[in-house]
Structures are given as C-alpha cells and as structure tokens.
Amino acid sequence: MDYLPVFLNLRDKLALVVGGGAVASRKVELLLKAHARVRVVAPQLHSDLALYRDAGRIEHLGCRFEPRHFDGAIFDAKSPAHDLPFGSHPQLPRRLRG
C-alpha cells in the first residue's frame, strides 16, 4: 500500500504550510475547512492567500522557512519546490507533531 488514508481532527490546532503559491493555497483552503489555525511561511503569497491573511484567517510569516516555525504546530504541509518562491525548498518530512 502506497498511502494510508487518515482522518485528523485539526479543529483549533495549528497547521504549518511552507510555501505561498497555488498549491499552498489549495492546502490552506482545505485546512481552513477543517477549522485548523493556519500558519503560512513564505516570502510571497498567492493572491488567494493574501486575501485570507488580510481577513485574519491565516498567520503569515513573510520569510524563508526555519525549523522554529514548527513551534506549536501539530501538522505540516509542504508545497512542492516549484510552488516555493526563489526555487528554495526546505527538505522537510511531512509529519504529525504532538
């Protein structure tokens, strides 16, 4: 089996999204539908993410990823390298934190 289907209760839990492009925007939309608190780390944001930020629906850290950005997060969703500005990509494992 290549994938394990899992259902997570992310209500009021902090989820970290690394990247600010179109792929990250789709992930953020799903996390918000799950009632997660969302932190996005990216120097630049897709226009949809900027709207969420301006409405106070996400926390945006306008910088490159650093491991300390995981602090308090229980879930991380990284975006593919082509979705990150400047071609930088943190080699992060997708993981649950608790």
C-alpha positions as CSV (number, residue, x, y, z in Angstrom):
1,M,0.0,0.0,0.0
2,D,1.5,3.4,-1.0
3,Y,-0.8,5.6,1.0
4,L,-2.5,5.4,4.4
5,P,-5.8,7.2,4.5
6,V,-6.2,9.1,7.7
7,F,-8.8,11.3,9.2
8,L,-7.4,14.0,11.5
9,N,-9.3,16.3,13.9
10,L,-7.5,19.6,13.2
11,R,-10.1,21.9,14.8
12,D,-8.3,24.7,16.6
13,K,-5.0,23.0,16.0
14,L,-2.1,24.9,14.4
15,A,-1.1,23.6,10.9
16,L,2.0,24.8,9.2
17,V,2.1,25.3,5.4
18,V,5.5,26.0,3.9
19,G,5.1,27.8,0.5
20,G,2.9,30.6,-0.7
21,G,1.9,29.6,-4.3
22,A,-1.2,27.9,-5.9
23,V,-0.6,24.5,-4.3
24,A,-0.2,26.0,-0.8
25,S,-3.4,28.0,-1.4
26,R,-5.3,24.8,-2.1
27,K,-3.9,23.2,1.0
28,V,-4.8,26.2,3.1
29,E,-8.3,26.1,1.9
30,L,-8.7,22.5,3.0
31,L,-7.1,23.2,6.4
32,L,-9.5,26.1,6.9
33,K,-12.5,23.9,6.1
34,A,-11.2,21.6,8.8
35,H,-11.2,24.5,11.2
36,A,-7.5,24.5,11.7
37,R,-5.5,27.5,12.6
38,V,-3.0,28.0,9.7
39,R,0.5,29.4,9.7
40,V,1.9,30.0,6.2
41,V,5.7,30.6,5.8
42,A,6.6,32.1,2.5
43,P,8.3,35.4,1.4
44,Q,5.5,35.9,-1.1
45,L,1.8,34.9,-1.2
46,H,-0.6,33.8,-3.9
47,S,-3.4,36.3,-4.2
48,D,-5.9,34.0,-2.5
49,L,-3.6,33.5,0.4
50,A,-3.2,37.3,0.7
51,L,-7.0,37.6,1.0
52,Y,-7.0,35.1,3.8
53,R,-4.2,36.9,5.5
54,D,-5.9,40.3,5.1
55,A,-9.1,38.8,6.5
56,G,-7.2,37.5,9.6
57,R,-7.9,33.9,8.7
58,I,-4.2,32.8,8.5
59,E,-1.0,33.8,10.1
60,H,1.6,34.7,7.5
61,L,5.4,34.8,8.2
62,G,6.9,36.6,5.2
63,C,10.3,34.9,5.3
64,R,12.1,31.7,4.3
65,F,11.4,28.6,6.4
66,E,13.3,28.0,9.6
67,P,12.8,25.0,11.9
68,R,11.5,27.2,14.7
69,H,8.4,27.8,12.6
70,F,7.2,24.4,13.6
71,D,6.8,25.6,17.2
72,G,3.3,24.9,18.4
73,A,2.2,23.2,15.1
74,I,0.9,19.6,15.1
75,F,0.7,19.2,11.3
76,D,2.8,20.4,8.4
77,A,2.0,20.5,4.7
78,K,4.9,21.5,2.5
79,S,4.4,22.6,-1.0
80,P,6.5,21.3,-4.0
81,A,9.7,23.1,-4.9
82,H,8.1,24.7,-7.9
83,D,5.5,26.3,-5.7
84,L,8.0,28.0,-3.4
85,P,9.4,31.4,-4.3
86,F,13.0,31.7,-5.4
87,G,13.3,28.0,-6.0
88,S,14.2,27.3,-2.4
89,H,12.7,24.2,-0.7
90,P,13.2,23.0,2.8
91,Q,13.7,19.3,2.8
92,L,11.1,18.6,5.4
93,P,9.4,15.4,6.2
94,R,5.6,15.5,6.3
95,R,4.9,14.6,9.9
96,L,2.5,14.9,12.7
97,R,3.7,16.6,15.8
98,G,2.2,16.2,19.2
